[in-house]
Amino acid sequence: MRVSPMKGILHFGWKGKLSLMFIGPFEILEKVGQMAYHLVFPLDLSSVHPIFHVSMLRKYVHNPSHVIQL
């Protein structure tokens, strides 16, 4: 998911020049309309609205080193 580097916006990690441009990956819960998705966030991101336009998302490229513990 793309995050905004603008001032006064919720920061996701570093501030300034080294601030994050993308965070994730997150699970897609459902498709909302033709151009939006409802995402599942962890509890620390509960203040973020969970529905995003496709332009804010980036395709996940599978990497075998990304192992998710259930």
Distance bins in CASP14 RR format, pairs under 12 A and 6 or more apart:
PFRMAT RR
TARGET T0000
AUTHOR 0000-0000-0000
RMODE 2
METHOD distances of the structure
MODEL  1
1 12 0 0 0 0 1 0 0 0 0 0 0
1 20 0 0 0 0 0 1 0 0 0 0 0
1 21 0 0 0 0 0 1 0 0 0 0 0
1 22 1 0 0 1 0 0 0 0 0 0 0
1 23 1 0 1 0 0 0 0 0 0 0 0
1 24 1 0 1 0 0 0 0 0 0 0 0
1 25 0 0 0 0 1 0 0 0 0 0 0
1 26 1 0 0 1 0 0 0 0 0 0 0
1 27 0 0 0 0 0 1 0 0 0 0 0
1 28 0 0 0 0 0 1 0 0 0 0 0
1 37 0 0 0 0 1 0 0 0 0 0 0
1 39 1 0 0 1 0 0 0 0 0 0 0
1 40 0 0 0 0 0 1 0 0 0 0 0
1 41 0 0 0 0 1 0 0 0 0 0 0
1 45 0 0 0 0 1 0 0 0 0 0 0
1 48 0 0 0 0 1 0 0 0 0 0 0
1 49 0 0 0 0 0 1 0 0 0 0 0
1 50 0 0 0 0 0 1 0 0 0 0 0
1 51 0 0 0 0 0 1 0 0 0 0 0
1 52 1 0 0 1 0 0 0 0 0 0 0
1 53 0 0 0 0 0 1 0 0 0 0 0
1 54 0 0 0 0 0 1 0 0 0 0 0
1 55 0 0 0 0 0 1 0 0 0 0 0
1 56 1 0 1 0 0 0 0 0 0 0 0
1 57 1 0 1 0 0 0 0 0 0 0 0
1 58 1 0 0 1 0 0 0 0 0 0 0
1 59 0 0 0 0 0 1 0 0 0 0 0
1 60 0 0 0 0 0 1 0 0 0 0 0
2 9 0 0 0 0 0 1 0 0 0 0 0
2 12 0 0 0 0 0 1 0 0 0 0 0
2 19 0 0 0 0 0 1 0 0 0 0 0
2 20 0 0 0 0 1 0 0 0 0 0 0
2 21 1 0 0 1 0 0 0 0 0 0 0
2 22 1 0 1 0 0 0 0 0 0 0 0
2 23 0 0 0 0 1 0 0 0 0 0 0
2 24 0 0 0 0 0 1 0 0 0 0 0
2 52 0 0 0 0 1 0 0 0 0 0 0
2 53 0 0 0 0 1 0 0 0 0 0 0
2 54 0 0 0 0 0 1 0 0 0 0 0
2 55 1 0 0 1 0 0 0 0 0 0 0
2 56 1 0 1 0 0 0 0 0 0 0 0
2 57 1 0 0 1 0 0 0 0 0 0 0
2 58 1 0 0 1 0 0 0 0 0 0 0
3 9 1 0 0 1 0 0 0 0 0 0 0
3 10 0 0 0 0 1 0 0 0 0 0 0
3 11 0 0 0 0 1 0 0 0 0 0 0
3 12 1 0 1 0 0 0 0 0 0 0 0
3 13 0 0 0 0 1 0 0 0 0 0 0
3 14 0 0 0 0 0 1 0 0 0 0 0
3 15 0 0 0 0 0 1 0 0 0 0 0
3 19 0 0 0 0 1 0 0 0 0 0 0
3 20 1 0 1 0 0 0 0 0 0 0 0
3 21 1 0 0 1 0 0 0 0 0 0 0
3 22 1 0 0 1 0 0 0 0 0 0 0
3 23 1 0 1 0 0 0 0 0 0 0 0
3 24 0 0 0 0 1 0 0 0 0 0 0
3 26 0 0 0 0 0 1 0 0 0 0 0
3 45 0 0 0 0 0 1 0 0 0 0 0
3 48 0 0 0 0 1 0 0 0 0 0 0
3 52 0 0 0 0 0 1 0 0 0 0 0
3 56 0 0 0 0 1 0 0 0 0 0 0
3 57 0 0 0 0 0 1 0 0 0 0 0
3 58 0 0 0 0 0 1 0 0 0 0 0
4 10 0 0 0 0 1 0 0 0 0 0 0
4 11 0 0 0 0 1 0 0 0 0 0 0
4 12 0 0 0 0 1 0 0 0 0 0 0
4 19 0 0 0 0 1 0 0 0 0 0 0
4 20 0 0 0 0 0 1 0 0 0 0 0
4 21 0 0 0 0 1 0 0 0 0 0 0
4 22 0 0 0 0 0 1 0 0 0 0 0
4 23 0 0 0 0 0 1 0 0 0 0 0
4 48 0 0 0 0 0 1 0 0 0 0 0
4 52 0 0 0 0 0 1 0 0 0 0 0
4 56 0 0 0 0 1 0 0 0 0 0 0
5 11 0 0 0 0 1 0 0 0 0 0 0
5 12 0 0 0 0 1 0 0 0 0 0 0
5 13 0 0 0 0 0 1 0 0 0 0 0
5 14 0 0 0 0 0 1 0 0 0 0 0
5 15 0 0 0 0 1 0 0 0 0 0 0
5 16 1 0 0 1 0 0 0 0 0 0 0
5 17 0 0 0 0 1 0 0 0 0 0 0
5 18 0 0 0 0 0 1 0 0 0 0 0
5 19 1 0 1 0 0 0 0 0 0 0 0
5 20 0 0 0 0 1 0 0 0 0 0 0
5 21 1 0 0 1 0 0 0 0 0 0 0
5 22 0 0 0 0 0 1 0 0 0 0 0
6 15 0 0 0 0 0 1 0 0 0 0 0
6 16 0 0 0 0 0 1 0 0 0 0 0
6 19 0 0 0 0 1 0 0 0 0 0 0
7 15 0 0 0 0 1 0 0 0 0 0 0
7 16 0 0 0 0 1 0 0 0 0 0 0
7 19 0 0 0 0 0 1 0 0 0 0 0
8 15 0 0 0 0 0 1 0 0 0 0 0
8 19 0 0 0 0 0 1 0 0 0 0 0
9 15 0 0 0 0 0 1 0 0 0 0 0
9 19 0 0 0 0 0 1 0 0 0 0 0
9 20 0 0 0 0 0 1 0 0 0 0 0
9 47 0 0 0 0 0 1 0 0 0 0 0
9 48 0 0 0 0 0 1 0 0 0 0 0
10 19 0 0 0 0 0 1 0 0 0 0 0
10 20 0 0 0 0 0 1 0 0 0 0 0
10 23 0 0 0 0 0 1 0 0 0 0 0
10 44 0 0 0 0 0 1 0 0 0 0 0
10 45 0 0 0 0 1 0 0 0 0 0 0
10 46 0 0 0 0 0 1 0 0 0 0 0
10 47 1 0 0 1 0 0 0 0 0 0 0
10 48 1 0 0 1 0 0 0 0 0 0 0
10 49 0 0 0 0 0 1 0 0 0 0 0
11 18 0 0 0 0 0 1 0 0 0 0 0
11 19 1 0 0 1 0 0 0 0 0 0 0
11 20 0 0 0 0 1 0 0 0 0 0 0
11 23 0 0 0 0 0 1 0 0 0 0 0
11 45 0 0 0 0 0 1 0 0 0 0 0
11 48 0 0 0 0 0 1 0 0 0 0 0
12 19 1 0 0 1 0 0 0 0 0 0 0
12 20 1 0 1 0 0 0 0 0 0 0 0
12 21 0 0 0 0 1 0 0 0 0 0 0
12 22 0 0 0 0 1 0 0 0 0 0 0
12 23 1 0 1 0 0 0 0 0 0 0 0
12 24 0 0 0 0 1 0 0 0 0 0 0
12 41 0 0 0 0 0 1 0 0 0 0 0
12 42 0 0 0 0 0 1 0 0 0 0 0
12 44 0 0 0 0 1 0 0 0 0 0 0
12 45 0 0 0 0 1 0 0 0 0 0 0
12 47 0 0 0 0 0 1 0 0 0 0 0
12 48 0 0 0 0 1 0 0 0 0 0 0
13 19 1 0 0 1 0 0 0 0 0 0 0
13 20 1 0 1 0 0 0 0 0 0 0 0
13 21 0 0 0 0 0 1 0 0 0 0 0
13 22 0 0 0 0 0 1 0 0 0 0 0
13 23 0 0 0 0 1 0 0 0 0 0 0
13 44 0 0 0 0 0 1 0 0 0 0 0
13 45 0 0 0 0 0 1 0 0 0 0 0
14 20 1 0 0 1 0 0 0 0 0 0 0
14 21 0 0 0 0 0 1 0 0 0 0 0
14 23 0 0 0 0 0 1 0 0 0 0 0
21 56 0 0 0 0 0 1 0 0 0 0 0
21 58 0 0 0 0 1 0 0 0 0 0 0
22 56 0 0 0 0 1 0 0 0 0 0 0
22 57 0 0 0 0 1 0 0 0 0 0 0
22 58 1 0 1 0 0 0 0 0 0 0 0
22 59 0 0 0 0 0 1 0 0 0 0 0
22 60 0 0 0 0 0 1 0 0 0 0 0
23 39 0 0 0 0 0 1 0 0 0 0 0
23 41 0 0 0 0 1 0 0 0 0 0 0
23 42 0 0 0 0 0 1 0 0 0 0 0
23 44 0 0 0 0 0 1 0 0 0 0 0
23 45 0 0 0 0 1 0 0 0 0 0 0
23 48 0 0 0 0 1 0 0 0 0 0 0
23 52 0 0 0 0 0 1 0 0 0 0 0
23 56 0 0 0 0 0 1 0 0 0 0 0
23 57 0 0 0 0 0 1 0 0 0 0 0
23 58 0 0 0 0 0 1 0 0 0 0 0
24 39 0 0 0 0 1 0 0 0 0 0 0
24 40 0 0 0 0 0 1 0 0 0 0 0
24 41 0 0 0 0 1 0 0 0 0 0 0
24 42 0 0 0 0 1 0 0 0 0 0 0
24 45 0 0 0 0 1 0 0 0 0 0 0
24 48 0 0 0 0 0 1 0 0 0 0 0
24 52 0 0 0 0 0 1 0 0 0 0 0
24 56 0 0 0 0 0 1 0 0 0 0 0
24 57 0 0 0 0 1 0 0 0 0 0 0
24 58 0 0 0 0 1 0 0 0 0 0 0
24 60 0 0 0 0 1 0 0 0 0 0 0
24 66 0 0 0 0 0 1 0 0 0 0 0
24 68 0 0 0 0 0 1 0 0 0 0 0
25 39 0 0 0 0 1 0 0 0 0 0 0
25 40 0 0 0 0 0 1 0 0 0 0 0
25 41 0 0 0 0 0 1 0 0 0 0 0
25 42 0 0 0 0 0 1 0 0 0 0 0
25 57 0 0 0 0 1 0 0 0 0 0 0
25 58 0 0 0 0 1 0 0 0 0 0 0
25 59 0 0 0 0 1 0 0 0 0 0 0
25 60 1 0 1 0 0 0 0 0 0 0 0
25 61 0 0 0 0 1 0 0 0 0 0 0
25 62 0 0 0 0 0 1 0 0 0 0 0
25 63 0 0 0 0 0 1 0 0 0 0 0
25 66 0 0 0 0 1 0 0 0 0 0 0
25 68 0 0 0 0 1 0 0 0 0 0 0
26 37 0 0 0 0 1 0 0 0 0 0 0
26 38 0 0 0 0 0 1 0 0 0 0 0
26 39 1 0 1 0 0 0 0 0 0 0 0
26 40 1 0 0 1 0 0 0 0 0 0 0
26 41 1 0 0 1 0 0 0 0 0 0 0
26 42 0 0 0 0 1 0 0 0 0 0 0
26 45 0 0 0 0 1 0 0 0 0 0 0
26 48 0 0 0 0 0 1 0 0 0 0 0
26 50 0 0 0 0 1 0 0 0 0 0 0
26 51 0 0 0 0 0 1 0 0 0 0 0
26 52 0 0 0 0 1 0 0 0 0 0 0
26 56 0 0 0 0 0 1 0 0 0 0 0
26 57 0 0 0 0 1 0 0 0 0 0 0
26 58 0 0 0 0 0 1 0 0 0 0 0
26 60 0 0 0 0 1 0 0 0 0 0 0
26 68 0 0 0 0 0 1 0 0 0 0 0
27 37 0 0 0 0 0 1 0 0 0 0 0
27 38 0 0 0 0 1 0 0 0 0 0 0
27 39 1 0 0 1 0 0 0 0 0 0 0
27 40 1 0 1 0 0 0 0 0 0 0 0
27 41 0 0 0 0 1 0 0 0 0 0 0
27 42 0 0 0 0 0 1 0 0 0 0 0
27 50 0 0 0 0 0 1 0 0 0 0 0
27 60 0 0 0 0 0 1 0 0 0 0 0
27 68 0 0 0 0 1 0 0 0 0 0 0
28 36 0 0 0 0 0 1 0 0 0 0 0
28 37 1 0 1 0 0 0 0 0 0 0 0
28 38 1 0 0 1 0 0 0 0 0 0 0
28 39 1 0 0 1 0 0 0 0 0 0 0
28 40 1 0 0 1 0 0 0 0 0 0 0
28 41 0 0 0 0 0 1 0 0 0 0 0
28 50 0 0 0 0 0 1 0 0 0 0 0
28 51 0 0 0 0 0 1 0 0 0 0 0
28 52 0 0 0 0 1 0 0 0 0 0 0
28 54 0 0 0 0 0 1 0 0 0 0 0
28 57 0 0 0 0 1 0 0 0 0 0 0
28 59 0 0 0 0 0 1 0 0 0 0 0
28 60 0 0 0 0 1 0 0 0 0 0 0
29 36 0 0 0 0 0 1 0 0 0 0 0
29 37 1 0 0 1 0 0 0 0 0 0 0
29 38 1 0 1 0 0 0 0 0 0 0 0
29 39 1 0 0 1 0 0 0 0 0 0 0
29 40 1 0 1 0 0 0 0 0 0 0 0
29 41 0 0 0 0 1 0 0 0 0 0 0
29 50 1 0 0 1 0 0 0 0 0 0 0
29 51 0 0 0 0 1 0 0 0 0 0 0
29 52 0 0 0 0 0 1 0 0 0 0 0
30 36 0 0 0 0 1 0 0 0 0 0 0
30 37 1 0 0 1 0 0 0 0 0 0 0
30 38 1 0 1 0 0 0 0 0 0 0 0
30 39 0 0 0 0 1 0 0 0 0 0 0
30 40 0 0 0 0 1 0 0 0 0 0 0
30 50 0 0 0 0 0 1 0 0 0 0 0
30 51 0 0 0 0 1 0 0 0 0 0 0
31 37 1 0 1 0 0 0 0 0 0 0 0
31 38 1 0 0 1 0 0 0 0 0 0 0
31 39 0 0 0 0 0 1 0 0 0 0 0
31 51 0 0 0 0 0 1 0 0 0 0 0
31 52 0 0 0 0 0 1 0 0 0 0 0
31 53 0 0 0 0 0 1 0 0 0 0 0
31 54 0 0 0 0 1 0 0 0 0 0 0
31 57 0 0 0 0 0 1 0 0 0 0 0
32 38 1 0 1 0 0 0 0 0 0 0 0
32 39 0 0 0 0 0 1 0 0 0 0 0
32 49 0 0 0 0 0 1 0 0 0 0 0
32 50 0 0 0 0 1 0 0 0 0 0 0
32 51 1 0 1 0 0 0 0 0 0 0 0
32 52 0 0 0 0 1 0 0 0 0 0 0
32 53 0 0 0 0 1 0 0 0 0 0 0
32 54 0 0 0 0 0 1 0 0 0 0 0
33 51 0 0 0 0 1 0 0 0 0 0 0
33 53 0 0 0 0 0 1 0 0 0 0 0
33 54 0 0 0 0 0 1 0 0 0 0 0
34 53 0 0 0 0 0 1 0 0 0 0 0
34 54 0 0 0 0 1 0 0 0 0 0 0
35 51 0 0 0 0 0 1 0 0 0 0 0
35 52 0 0 0 0 1 0 0 0 0 0 0
35 53 1 0 1 0 0 0 0 0 0 0 0
35 54 1 0 1 0 0 0 0 0 0 0 0
35 55 0 0 0 0 1 0 0 0 0 0 0
35 56 0 0 0 0 0 1 0 0 0 0 0
35 57 0 0 0 0 0 1 0 0 0 0 0
36 49 0 0 0 0 0 1 0 0 0 0 0
36 50 0 0 0 0 0 1 0 0 0 0 0
36 51 1 0 1 0 0 0 0 0 0 0 0
36 52 1 0 0 1 0 0 0 0 0 0 0
36 53 1 0 1 0 0 0 0 0 0 0 0
36 54 1 0 0 1 0 0 0 0 0 0 0
36 55 0 0 0 0 1 0 0 0 0 0 0
36 56 0 0 0 0 1 0 0 0 0 0 0
36 57 0 0 0 0 1 0 0 0 0 0 0
37 50 0 0 0 0 1 0 0 0 0 0 0
37 51 1 0 0 1 0 0 0 0 0 0 0
37 52 1 0 1 0 0 0 0 0 0 0 0
37 53 0 0 0 0 1 0 0 0 0 0 0
37 54 1 0 0 1 0 0 0 0 0 0 0
37 55 0 0 0 0 0 1 0 0 0 0 0
37 56 0 0 0 0 1 0 0 0 0 0 0
37 57 1 0 0 1 0 0 0 0 0 0 0
37 58 0 0 0 0 0 1 0 0 0 0 0
38 49 0 0 0 0 1 0 0 0 0 0 0
38 50 1 0 1 0 0 0 0 0 0 0 0
38 51 1 0 1 0 0 0 0 0 0 0 0
38 52 0 0 0 0 1 0 0 0 0 0 0
38 53 0 0 0 0 0 1 0 0 0 0 0
38 57 0 0 0 0 0 1 0 0 0 0 0
39 45 0 0 0 0 1 0 0 0 0 0 0
39 48 0 0 0 0 1 0 0 0 0 0 0
39 49 0 0 0 0 1 0 0 0 0 0 0
39 50 1 0 1 0 0 0 0 0 0 0 0
39 51 1 0 0 1 0 0 0 0 0 0 0
39 52 1 0 0 1 0 0 0 0 0 0 0
39 53 0 0 0 0 0 1 0 0 0 0 0
39 54 0 0 0 0 0 1 0 0 0 0 0
39 56 0 0 0 0 1 0 0 0 0 0 0
39 57 0 0 0 0 1 0 0 0 0 0 0
40 46 0 0 0 0 0 1 0 0 0 0 0
40 48 0 0 0 0 0 1 0 0 0 0 0
40 50 1 0 0 1 0 0 0 0 0 0 0
40 51 0 0 0 0 0 1 0 0 0 0 0
40 52 0 0 0 0 0 1 0 0 0 0 0
41 47 0 0 0 0 1 0 0 0 0 0 0
41 48 1 0 0 1 0 0 0 0 0 0 0
41 49 0 0 0 0 1 0 0 0 0 0 0
41 50 1 0 0 1 0 0 0 0 0 0 0
41 51 0 0 0 0 0 1 0 0 0 0 0
41 52 0 0 0 0 0 1 0 0 0 0 0
42 48 0 0 0 0 0 1 0 0 0 0 0
42 50 0 0 0 0 0 1 0 0 0 0 0
48 56 0 0 0 0 0 1 0 0 0 0 0
49 56 0 0 0 0 0 1 0 0 0 0 0
50 56 0 0 0 0 0 1 0 0 0 0 0
51 57 0 0 0 0 0 1 0 0 0 0 0
52 58 0 0 0 0 0 1 0 0 0 0 0
60 66 0 0 0 0 1 0 0 0 0 0 0
60 68 0 0 0 0 0 1 0 0 0 0 0
62 68 0 0 0 0 0 1 0 0 0 0 0
END
